[in-house]
Amino acid sequence: MSDKQFSERILKNIPMPQDTYKLHLSEIDLSDRVDNSGVLVIVYYNQKNIPIVIFTKRSSKLRNHAGEISFPGGRMSVYDDSLVDTAIRETYEEIGLKVSKENILGCLTPTNTYTTKILIFPFVAIIYGGVNNLVPNEEVEEIIEIPLERLTNSVEIDKTHSSSSYQMFKFTVGGHLIWGATARILKDLLEVIGSKKNSNVTY
């Protein structure tokens, strides 16, 4: 899938709402949420024109979600004008990547973490021309870059965390396990862009 095709599918299916704080999601009551978080689902195309997704492995020293794989981003600050600003600021702080609002194509369905109940707003960003010299801060143990196709081919049901009420998914690529809210966001992205799905998984 070319960068143009990727952008077109995101823009068609998840256009950015005008109100980037409330996001016009009337079905979600933000008033009872202690914390809201903005993350960037960053896709860039390498020199071989292969789409790559950027993840972070959280430091094992963090109090919440230590050692887990996530998208760069974090909780909203009183100094942020919107959750988009939160995602951009946190991404720069965590991995040293400056992302412009013009690179953000839309927002996937917000999802909450089941343990800490943080509501995550995932903004999809495409970076043209690749990325260089990413530097993790003290909250990030490792910056992980995985080809989109490998992610598409690795989705499977997470039997450990699934229940009779809901079905969870996970991705295992190159020794990295992606599960929980990050996996739900990633699965949503793959559905939006219409990537082929693992024939062993029932959707």
Secondary structure, DSSP 4 states (H G I P E B T S, - for coil): --HHHHHHHHHHHSBPPS-TTTTT-TTS-GGG-S-EEEEEEEEEE-TT--EEEEEEEEPTT-SSSTT-EE-SEEEPPTT-SSHHHHHHHHHHHHH-----GGGEEEEPPPEE-TTT-PEEEEEEEEETT--------TTEEEEEEEEHHHHHTTEEE-TTT--SS---EEEEETTEEE-HHHHHHHHHHHHHHT----TTS--
